[in-house]
Amino acid sequence: MPEPFIGPYQRDILEQLRCSAEDAAIVEDIMRNHVFHSTLDWQSATELQRGTREAWAIMECDREVFERYYSDTRSIFAEASQRDETA
């Protein structure tokens, strides 16, 4: 199985939080959808650092919910990929 892609925002999150790659992916998504309600391209470095901390706090408050959601989402994509490979 190939290594998952880690983009520049996830690398910054990993560096700031010293968390797992999976947590960094969740934090990035929370930043986009709950903290900034936007892409991250418009944020300054200071805003991104603050957003990272805020997203981490949100994730920690509801970690079980976020982990289940992302696990379920990955399963759906894996199933669709397997169907495409057998079609």
N, CA, C and O atoms as CSV, one atom per row, in Angstrom:
chain,resi,resn,atom,element,x,y,z
A,1,MET,N,N,0.851,-1.182,0.000
A,1,MET,CA,C,0.000,0.000,0.000
A,1,MET,C,C,0.898,1.246,0.000
A,1,MET,O,O,1.806,1.348,0.824
A,2,PRO,N,N,0.651,2.199,-0.920
A,2,PRO,CA,C,1.506,3.386,-0.997
A,2,PRO,C,C,1.295,4.305,0.207
A,2,PRO,O,O,0.243,4.305,0.847
A,3,GLU,N,N,2.333,5.081,0.485
A,3,GLU,CA,C,2.244,6.061,1.567
A,3,GLU,C,C,1.190,7.106,1.202
A,3,GLU,O,O,1.101,7.507,0.042
A,4,PRO,N,N,0.391,7.554,2.174
A,4,PRO,CA,C,-0.603,8.586,1.857
A,4,PRO,C,C,0.088,9.906,1.537
A,4,PRO,O,O,1.155,10.206,2.074
A,5,PHE,N,N,-0.522,10.681,0.669
A,5,PHE,CA,C,0.000,11.992,0.307
A,5,PHE,C,C,-0.152,12.931,1.501
A,5,PHE,O,O,-1.212,12.986,2.124
A,6,ILE,N,N,0.898,13.661,1.811
A,6,ILE,CA,C,0.844,14.670,2.872
A,6,ILE,C,C,1.154,16.004,2.217
A,6,ILE,O,O,2.275,16.253,1.775
A,7,GLY,N,N,0.131,16.863,2.162
A,7,GLY,CA,C,0.269,18.159,1.515
A,7,GLY,C,C,0.952,19.178,2.415
A,7,GLY,O,O,1.277,18.887,3.566
A,8,PRO,N,N,1.167,20.368,1.883
A,8,PRO,CA,C,1.901,21.389,2.634
A,8,PRO,C,C,1.192,21.830,3.916
A,8,PRO,O,O,1.849,22.086,4.925
A,9,TYR,N,N,-0.124,21.919,3.889
A,9,TYR,CA,C,-0.826,22.320,5.111
A,9,TYR,C,C,-0.702,21.235,6.180
A,9,TYR,O,O,-0.491,21.531,7.356
A,10,GLN,N,N,-0.835,19.985,5.762
A,10,GLN,CA,C,-0.689,18.885,6.725
A,10,GLN,C,C,0.715,18.837,7.298
A,10,GLN,O,O,0.889,18.544,8.481
A,11,ARG,N,N,1.729,19.123,6.474
A,11,ARG,CA,C,3.110,19.167,6.989
A,11,ARG,C,C,3.256,20.246,8.057
A,11,ARG,O,O,3.887,20.026,9.091
A,12,ASP,N,N,2.661,21.424,7.798
A,12,ASP,CA,C,2.713,22.499,8.787
A,12,ASP,C,C,1.988,22.109,10.074
A,12,ASP,O,O,2.450,22.410,11.174
A,13,ILE,N,N,0.850,21.437,9.922
A,13,ILE,CA,C,0.083,20.982,11.087
A,13,ILE,C,C,0.885,19.954,11.875
A,13,ILE,O,O,0.946,20.018,13.103
A,14,LEU,N,N,1.499,19.009,11.172
A,14,LEU,CA,C,2.335,17.996,11.825
A,14,LEU,C,C,3.459,18.648,12.621
A,14,LEU,O,O,3.756,18.246,13.747
A,15,GLU,N,N,4.076,19.653,12.021
A,15,GLU,CA,C,5.185,20.340,12.679
A,15,GLU,C,C,4.707,21.103,13.915
A,15,GLU,O,O,5.364,21.086,14.955
A,16,GLN,N,N,3.572,21.763,13.794
A,16,GLN,CA,C,3.064,22.569,14.904
A,16,GLN,C,C,2.532,21.710,16.048
A,16,GLN,O,O,2.794,22.003,17.215
A,17,LEU,N,N,1.795,20.665,15.728
A,17,LEU,CA,C,1.115,19.881,16.768
A,17,LEU,C,C,1.855,18.613,17.175
A,17,LEU,O,O,1.594,18.057,18.242
A,18,ARG,N,N,2.788,18.146,16.322
A,18,ARG,CA,C,3.465,16.869,16.588
A,18,ARG,C,C,2.428,15.744,16.758
A,18,ARG,O,O,2.500,14.939,17.687
A,19,CYS,N,N,1.471,15.722,15.832
A,19,CYS,CA,C,0.398,14.733,15.881
A,19,CYS,C,C,0.616,13.694,14.792
A,19,CYS,O,O,1.601,13.760,14.057
A,20,SER,N,N,-0.287,12.746,14.687
A,20,SER,CA,C,-0.207,11.736,13.631
A,20,SER,C,C,-0.644,12.348,12.302
A,20,SER,O,O,-1.305,13.386,12.274
A,21,ALA,N,N,-0.268,11.698,11.203
A,21,ALA,CA,C,-0.677,12.157,9.871
A,21,ALA,C,C,-2.195,12.113,9.734
A,21,ALA,O,O,-2.791,12.981,9.097
A,22,GLU,N,N,-2.812,11.108,10.326
A,22,GLU,CA,C,-4.270,11.010,10.272
A,22,GLU,C,C,-4.923,12.183,11.000
A,22,GLU,O,O,-5.884,12.770,10.501
A,23,ASP,N,N,-4.401,12.526,12.186
A,23,ASP,CA,C,-4.926,13.679,12.918
A,23,ASP,C,C,-4.708,14.965,12.133
A,23,ASP,O,O,-5.575,15.838,12.121
A,24,ALA,N,N,-3.556,15.089,11.480
A,24,ALA,CA,C,-3.269,16.291,10.689
A,24,ALA,C,C,-4.277,16.450,9.556
A,24,ALA,O,O,-4.708,17.565,9.261
A,25,ALA,N,N,-4.653,15.351,8.923
A,25,ALA,CA,C,-5.644,15.408,7.846
A,25,ALA,C,C,-6.999,15.868,8.391
A,25,ALA,O,O,-7.684,16.673,7.762
A,26,ILE,N,N,-7.375,15.359,9.551
A,26,ILE,CA,C,-8.642,15.760,10.162
A,26,ILE,C,C,-8.588,17.231,10.552
A,26,ILE,O,O,-9.540,17.971,10.304
A,27,VAL,N,N,-7.478,17.667,11.164
A,27,VAL,CA,C,-7.337,19.062,11.569
A,27,VAL,C,C,-7.432,19.975,10.343
A,27,VAL,O,O,-8.097,21.010,10.397
A,28,GLU,N,N,-6.777,19.606,9.245
A,28,GLU,CA,C,-6.856,20.427,8.035
A,28,GLU,C,C,-8.292,20.557,7.563
A,28,GLU,O,O,-8.729,21.651,7.204
A,29,ASP,N,N,-9.025,19.469,7.559
A,29,ASP,CA,C,-10.414,19.515,7.115
A,29,ASP,C,C,-11.267,20.365,8.058
A,29,ASP,O,O,-12.122,21.122,7.599
A,30,ILE,N,N,-11.047,20.252,9.355
A,30,ILE,CA,C,-11.785,21.076,10.319
A,30,ILE,C,C,-11.456,22.555,10.094
A,30,ILE,O,O,-12.339,23.409,10.179
A,31,MET,N,N,-10.193,22.853,9.809
A,31,MET,CA,C,-9.823,24.242,9.527
A,31,MET,C,C,-10.605,24.768,8.328
A,31,MET,O,O,-11.109,25.890,8.356
A,32,ARG,N,N,-10.705,23.963,7.281
A,32,ARG,CA,C,-11.404,24.398,6.061
A,32,ARG,C,C,-12.907,24.548,6.295
A,32,ARG,O,O,-13.513,25.524,5.853
A,33,ASN,N,N,-13.502,23.586,6.988
A,33,ASN,CA,C,-14.960,23.516,7.057
A,33,ASN,C,C,-15.593,24.095,8.318
A,33,ASN,O,O,-16.779,24.422,8.312
A,34,HIS,N,N,-14.833,24.227,9.387
A,34,HIS,CA,C,-15.416,24.698,10.649
A,34,HIS,C,C,-14.779,25.986,11.155
A,34,HIS,O,O,-15.460,26.815,11.759
A,35,VAL,N,N,-13.491,26.164,10.917
A,35,VAL,CA,C,-12.802,27.336,11.450
A,35,VAL,C,C,-12.883,28.506,10.462
A,35,VAL,O,O,-13.367,29.582,10.813
A,36,PHE,N,N,-12.411,28.298,9.235
A,36,PHE,CA,C,-12.355,29.383,8.260
A,36,PHE,C,C,-13.521,29.368,7.272
A,36,PHE,O,O,-13.793,30.390,6.642
A,37,HIS,N,N,-14.214,28.244,7.120
A,37,HIS,CA,C,-15.309,28.105,6.156
A,37,HIS,C,C,-14.841,28.530,4.760
A,37,HIS,O,O,-15.561,29.210,4.029
A,38,SER,N,N,-13.629,28.118,4.411
A,38,SER,CA,C,-13.011,28.569,3.174
A,38,SER,C,C,-11.801,27.689,2.867
A,38,SER,O,O,-11.422,26.819,3.651
A,39,THR,N,N,-11.214,27.943,1.705
A,39,THR,CA,C,-9.911,27.341,1.437
A,39,THR,C,C,-8.906,27.984,2.387
A,39,THR,O,O,-9.203,29.003,3.011
A,40,LEU,N,N,-7.750,27.407,2.495
A,40,LEU,CA,C,-6.748,27.935,3.414
A,40,LEU,C,C,-5.784,28.900,2.729
A,40,LEU,O,O,-4.939,29.506,3.388
A,41,ASP,N,N,-5.906,29.042,1.426
A,41,ASP,CA,C,-4.988,29.869,0.648
A,41,ASP,C,C,-4.993,31.339,1.053
A,41,ASP,O,O,-4.003,32.042,0.849
A,42,TRP,N,N,-6.083,31.797,1.615
A,42,TRP,CA,C,-6.244,33.220,1.929
A,42,TRP,C,C,-5.722,33.582,3.309
A,42,TRP,O,O,-5.696,34.760,3.667
A,43,GLN,N,N,-5.309,32.601,4.083
A,43,GLN,CA,C,-4.927,32.848,5.479
A,43,GLN,C,C,-3.440,33.186,5.586
A,43,GLN,O,O,-2.609,32.626,4.871
A,44,SER,N,N,-3.125,34.105,6.482
A,44,SER,CA,C,-1.721,34.409,6.763
A,44,SER,C,C,-1.132,33.284,7.607
A,44,SER,O,O,-1.867,32.435,8.113
A,45,ALA,N,N,0.179,33.275,7.759
A,45,ALA,CA,C,0.835,32.253,8.583
A,45,ALA,C,C,0.319,32.307,10.015
A,45,ALA,O,O,0.101,31.267,10.636
A,46,THR,N,N,0.123,33.510,10.541
A,46,THR,CA,C,-0.386,33.666,11.907
A,46,THR,C,C,-1.800,33.121,12.021
A,46,THR,O,O,-2.131,32.446,12.996
A,47,GLU,N,N,-2.640,33.411,11.024
A,47,GLU,CA,C,-4.014,32.905,11.037
A,47,GLU,C,C,-4.032,31.385,10.939
A,47,GLU,O,O,-4.838,30.729,11.598
A,48,LEU,N,N,-3.144,30.822,10.117
A,48,LEU,CA,C,-3.082,29.366,9.997
A,48,LEU,C,C,-2.657,28.720,11.318
A,48,LEU,O,O,-3.197,27.681,11.697
A,49,GLN,N,N,-1.720,29.307,12.003
A,49,GLN,CA,C,-1.291,28.764,13.305
A,49,GLN,C,C,-2.433,28.817,14.314
A,49,GLN,O,O,-2.673,27.855,15.043
A,50,ARG,N,N,-3.137,29.954,14.348
A,50,ARG,CA,C,-4.289,30.067,15.251
A,50,ARG,C,C,-5.377,29.072,14.854
A,50,ARG,O,O,-5.970,28.414,15.709
A,51,GLY,N,N,-5.633,28.967,13.544
A,51,GLY,CA,C,-6.645,28.038,13.047
A,51,GLY,C,C,-6.308,26.588,13.361
A,51,GLY,O,O,-7.195,25.783,13.644
A,52,THR,N,N,-5.017,26.260,13.311
A,52,THR,CA,C,-4.581,24.908,13.658
A,52,THR,C,C,-4.910,24.596,15.113
A,52,THR,O,O,-5.440,23.529,15.425
A,53,ARG,N,N,-4.595,25.528,15.990
A,53,ARG,CA,C,-4.888,25.311,17.419
A,53,ARG,C,C,-6.395,25.216,17.670
A,53,ARG,O,O,-6.847,24.388,18.461
A,54,GLU,N,N,-7.165,26.070,16.993
A,54,GLU,CA,C,-8.615,26.050,17.161
A,54,GLU,C,C,-9.206,24.738,16.635
A,54,GLU,O,O,-10.071,24.137,17.274
A,55,ALA,N,N,-8.735,24.304,15.472
A,55,ALA,CA,C,-9.224,23.050,14.890
A,55,ALA,C,C,-8.866,21.866,15.782
A,55,ALA,O,O,-9.672,20.950,15.944
A,56,TRP,N,N,-7.668,21.874,16.361
A,56,TRP,CA,C,-7.264,20.800,17.267
A,56,TRP,C,C,-8.203,20.750,18.473
A,56,TRP,O,O,-8.623,19.671,18.891
A,57,ALA,N,N,-8.528,21.905,19.023
A,57,ALA,CA,C,-9.438,21.950,20.178
A,57,ALA,C,C,-10.816,21.410,19.800
A,57,ALA,O,O,-11.431,20.681,20.578
A,58,ILE,N,N,-11.298,21.762,18.620
A,58,ILE,CA,C,-12.592,21.252,18.158
A,58,ILE,C,C,-12.536,19.737,18.023
A,58,ILE,O,O,-13.446,19.037,18.466
A,59,MET,N,N,-11.468,19.232,17.413
A,59,MET,CA,C,-11.337,17.784,17.231
A,59,MET,C,C,-11.273,17.069,18.574
A,59,MET,O,O,-11.915,16.036,18.764
A,60,GLU,N,N,-10.500,17.615,19.500
A,60,GLU,CA,C,-10.361,16.967,20.803
A,60,GLU,C,C,-11.688,16.922,21.570
A,60,GLU,O,O,-11.938,15.981,22.325
A,61,CYS,N,N,-12.531,17.930,21.379
A,61,CYS,CA,C,-13.841,17.942,22.065
A,61,CYS,C,C,-14.744,16.823,21.557
A,61,CYS,O,O,-15.530,16.255,22.315
A,62,ASP,N,N,-14.625,16.511,20.267
A,62,ASP,CA,C,-15.491,15.493,19.650
A,62,ASP,C,C,-14.674,14.491,18.859
A,62,ASP,O,O,-15.070,14.088,17.766
A,63,ARG,N,N,-13.543,14.089,19.402
A,63,ARG,CA,C,-12.629,13.195,18.675
A,63,ARG,C,C,-13.326,11.943,18.159
A,63,ARG,O,O,-13.143,11.570,17.000
A,64,GLU,N,N,-14.107,11.299,18.987
A,64,GLU,CA,C,-14.766,10.050,18.583
A,64,GLU,C,C,-15.666,10.276,17.369
A,64,GLU,O,O,-15.693,9.449,16.457
A,65,VAL,N,N,-16.395,11.375,17.350
A,65,VAL,CA,C,-17.294,11.680,16.242
A,65,VAL,C,C,-16.491,11.912,14.956
A,65,VAL,O,O,-16.825,11.365,13.905
A,66,PHE,N,N,-15.435,12.723,15.043
A,66,PHE,CA,C,-14.624,13.004,13.859
A,66,PHE,C,C,-13.923,11.744,13.360
A,66,PHE,O,O,-13.898,11.498,12.154
A,67,GLU,N,N,-13.360,10.950,14.249
A,67,GLU,CA,C,-12.680,9.729,13.820
A,67,GLU,C,C,-13.647,8.763,13.148
A,67,GLU,O,O,-13.301,8.139,12.144
A,68,ARG,N,N,-14.845,8.634,13.688
A,68,ARG,CA,C,-15.841,7.740,13.074
A,68,ARG,C,C,-16.242,8.266,11.695
A,68,ARG,O,O,-16.339,7.496,10.739
A,69,TYR,N,N,-16.471,9.561,11.595
A,69,TYR,CA,C,-16.870,10.163,10.317
A,69,TYR,C,C,-15.801,9.918,9.250
A,69,TYR,O,O,-16.121,9.475,8.146
A,70,TYR,N,N,-14.542,10.200,9.569
A,70,TYR,CA,C,-13.482,10.043,8.580
A,70,TYR,C,C,-13.205,8.573,8.279
A,70,TYR,O,O,-12.853,8.234,7.149
A,71,SER,N,N,-13.354,7.717,9.246
A,71,SER,CA,C,-13.211,6.287,9.009
A,71,SER,C,C,-14.304,5.798,8.055
A,71,SER,O,O,-14.030,5.057,7.111
A,72,ASP,N,N,-15.527,6.216,8.312
A,72,ASP,CA,C,-16.644,5.832,7.438
A,72,ASP,C,C,-16.448,6.374,6.024
A,72,ASP,O,O,-16.719,5.681,5.043
A,73,THR,N,N,-15.973,7.617,5.928
A,73,THR,CA,C,-15.743,8.222,4.617
A,73,THR,C,C,-14.667,7.468,3.847
A,73,THR,O,O,-14.826,7.207,2.654
A,74,ARG,N,N,-13.565,7.113,4.521
A,74,ARG,CA,C,-12.510,6.342,3.852
A,74,ARG,C,C,-13.039,4.991,3.396
A,74,ARG,O,O,-12.670,4.520,2.320
A,75,SER,N,N,-13.893,4.361,4.187
A,75,SER,CA,C,-14.472,3.064,3.809
A,75,SER,C,C,-15.324,3.178,2.553
A,75,SER,O,O,-15.272,2.314,1.679
A,76,ILE,N,N,-16.100,4.236,2.470
A,76,ILE,CA,C,-16.951,4.446,1.295
A,76,ILE,C,C,-16.089,4.583,0.040
A,76,ILE,O,O,-16.385,3.980,-0.992
A,77,PHE,N,N,-15.016,5.384,0.134
A,77,PHE,CA,C,-14.141,5.555,-1.028
A,77,PHE,C,C,-13.408,4.260,-1.370
A,77,PHE,O,O,-13.208,3.961,-2.547
A,78,ALA,N,N,-13.010,3.496,-0.371
A,78,ALA,CA,C,-12.334,2.217,-0.623
A,78,ALA,C,C,-13.275,1.250,-1.334
A,78,ALA,O,O,-12.872,0.572,-2.279
A,79,GLU,N,N,-14.526,1.186,-0.885
A,79,GLU,CA,C,-15.508,0.310,-1.527
A,79,GLU,C,C,-15.751,0.729,-2.973
A,79,GLU,O,O,-15.824,-0.118,-3.863
A,80,ALA,N,N,-15.878,2.037,-3.208
A,80,ALA,CA,C,-16.101,2.535,-4.570
A,80,ALA,C,C,-14.895,2.212,-5.451
A,80,ALA,O,O,-15.061,1.846,-6.615
A,81,SER,N,N,-13.705,2.344,-4.915
A,81,SER,CA,C,-12.493,2.050,-5.667
A,81,SER,C,C,-12.440,0.565,-6.036
A,81,SER,O,O,-12.065,0.214,-7.155
A,82,GLN,N,N,-12.813,-0.300,-5.097
A,82,GLN,CA,C,-12.815,-1.734,-5.377
A,82,GLN,C,C,-13.842,-2.079,-6.454
A,82,GLN,O,O,-13.583,-2.921,-7.314
A,83,ARG,N,N,-14.999,-1.434,-6.408
A,83,ARG,CA,C,-16.023,-1.673,-7.436
A,83,ARG,C,C,-15.503,-1.244,-8.794
A,83,ARG,O,O,-15.719,-1.928,-9.794
A,84,ASP,N,N,-14.811,-0.098,-8.831
A,84,ASP,CA,C,-14.275,0.393,-10.104
A,84,ASP,C,C,-13.223,-0.562,-10.658
A,84,ASP,O,O,-13.153,-0.770,-11.869
A,85,GLU,N,N,-12.403,-1.146,-9.779
A,85,GLU,CA,C,-11.356,-2.065,-10.218
A,85,GLU,C,C,-11.918,-3.363,-10.763
A,85,GLU,O,O,-11.323,-3.957,-11.663
A,86,THR,N,N,-13.045,-3.817,-10.246
A,86,THR,CA,C,-13.637,-5.075,-10.700
A,86,THR,C,C,-14.587,-4.881,-11.876
A,86,THR,O,O,-15.008,-5.855,-12.501
A,87,ALA,N,N,-14.924,-3.644,-12.178
A,87,ALA,CA,C,-15.892,-3.387,-13.278
A,87,ALA,C,C,-15.229,-3.488,-14.623
A,87,ALA,O,O,-15.883,-3.304,-15.649
